[in-house]
């Protein structure tokens, strides 16, 4: 099925509707439904002759450019309906245009009038309207400024889950410009990380799912496709057109605002050596989230060092070794603590620094036996974990 919108723009003629979509069309005050879009709504989407407002999978608005004031109460009622139904997607047809109207100046004036009327809901994410109206809104600065999507300074799994719930509609509807700008890393397969922006993944029962483009889903089985469709319906209550397959993956950290000495972004779960701004050096420690102070930090035995207190970050590997696909979802801070214990020793437990440092180099990896990591080092194998 074709998706008829991109962001706030209606991109093509609406021929089918998903379960949450509403076809919005123009009619007269009697609801005669004689205009082309109105006739199509009666034929395809359940519009009813003689009715205004919501009907079938439609919403009929009376439009008469010679009587704008009489239209206003109906439009205000529609705007309230849109605001009160955030999980519906309203596809608004170009009510200012009819095939038998060949007067371009007249059409331009009507487009400007409709842009003025619809500017009240231009900032909502659950609408798509003609590009002609949006062009007028932008030209006359009727579109509200882009929202500043505030997030905590440091982001860990629980924050991501809350944000996915908060922006559930935007994720399902594909509103990529209407969500926070967060980049996340995940384990795609043995020896390979994947990277995805917020809006292209979600959580279900604490598991992370990423929408894979069709070109990357050729190896997905029919059973996995059915499972994907069921999970998407359960999470979003609707089909996500053109998104691809929702594939279960292992969460592997969030991009921080810091770069290493090679100019690559540092992610939570990266094991890093750093120099303090005051000149002192740090041993290799994983990047964690201090949830109390909401900042990225190296968590030491009885204190922490914030990343902004350091410089010269050298990434040595990641903590995503000895992974288990059947285990509980990974929590990065917990994996970081495991590495610290293995490298430096825990309560009454000696550490093995050399082995721990070997493990972080061969990541991501599902090998469970320590000897396999040691053997990989002897054989001078190397995972390209930086990509």
C-alpha positions, 0 to 999 in steps of 0.5 A: 500500500502506498503512503500518501504523505511525507511529514506534513505534506500530502504527496499523492492522490489518496486511493487507500486508507490505513485504519487510522487515516481520515480523508478530509474533503470539501462539500457544500453546506447541505452535504451534497457531496457533488465535488470530485473529492466528495464523490470519491469519498462516497465511493471509497471511504464511506461518506454519506450524502447529506451529512457534514463532519465525521462519517465513515473514514472521512470528514466533510467540511463545507467550503464556500469562498463567498461565505467564509464567515459561515464556514468558520464554526465548522472549521473550528469544530474540525480543528478541535476534533483533530487535536482530540484525536492524536492517533488519527492521521488526517489527510486534507485534500486541496479544497481550493482546487476543482478541475473545472476552475481554470483561473490560476489567480482565483485558485491562488487566492483560494489556496491563500485563504485555505492556508490562513484557515488551516494555519491554526493546526499547521504545527500538529503532526497528525495532519498532511495537507497540500504543498500549495497551502504549506508554501503559502504558510511558509511564505507568510510565516504562518507555520509555527517555528520548529519545536525544540524537542527537549531531552535529558542531557544524558540518555539511557534505556529508560529515557529512550523507552519513555520517549518512544511512548511519548512519540509513539504516533510520530514514530508510527506515522513516519514524522521523522522531523517531529521527534528528538534528534537522538542516534542509537547503536544496536547489534545487527549481527556477529561483529557488526553494529547498526546505527539508527536515528530516533523515529526508526525504532521502538521498544516492545516488552523492553525489547528494541525493534528497528525498522529495516529498509526493504533492501536490508530485509531480504533474509527475513523469513516469512515467520519473522515478517508475520511476527513483525506485522503483529508487533507493529499492530500491537504497538501502533494500532495501525500499519506503518506503510513503507517502513520495512520490517521491524526486527528485534535487535540488541540495544548497544548505546546512545551517541554522546556529544563527545568524539575520540582522537580519530574524530568518531563519535563516542557511544555509551558502552564504549571503553575509553582512555581519557586525560582529565582537563587538569592533566591527570590520566584515566585507565580504560573505563566504559562510558556510562550514564549518571542517572542522578546528575543526568550526564555522561560519565566514567563510573569509578569505585566510589565516585564518577568523572564526567566526560566534560571534565576530560579530553583526548578520548581513545576508544579501545572497544565496547562492552558488548561481548559474550552476548546472549540473544535469549537473555534479558534485554541489555542494560548498558550501565550493567554491562559496564559494571561487569567489565569493570569487575572483570578488568579491575576486580570486584568484591573479593574477586580478582580481575583479569585486565588483559583478558577483559581488554581482549574481549572488548576488542572483539565486539559485538560478539556472541561467543561465551567462552573466554578462550575464543577471545584469547584465541582470536587475539593470538590469531591476530583476528580483528573485528571492525567494531568502529563502524 
